[in-house]
Amino acid sequence: MTGTQSIHSDPGDDQAEMIAMYRRLATMDPPALRSLAVDLQRLSDESAAAAALQAAPAIHTKARRDAQRAAAAWAALTSDKAEA
């Protein structure tokens, strides 16, 4: 956990921060962000499948977080294309 993160942080703020980070990557290297988005989506899909098979809260938390990361990357790609 970094100094700017808190165990009580707002998930919406986390999502906005991830999108902002991915937007910066999009301005520097759009193909890298596309590749990252694909990898994050694959990871999200795998985590969701694992969560569907197991009831452990930690697995469900990981699946949610992986889905948020993938969604943020795709949102950054979409907003980058809209701004271009």
KAJO-V490164 format. One record per pair of residues at least 6 apart in sequence whose C-alpha atoms are under 7 Angstrom apart, sorted by the first residue. I is the first residue (numbers start at 1). J is the second residue. Records with the same first field share a line. If there is no record, write none. Layout:
I: J  J
This chain:
15: 68  72
18: 72
19: 72  73  75  76
22: 33  73  76
23: 76  80
25: 33
26: 33  77  80
37: 70  73  74
40: 69  70
41: 70
43: 66
44: 63  66  67  70
47: 62  63
48: 63
51: 59  60  63
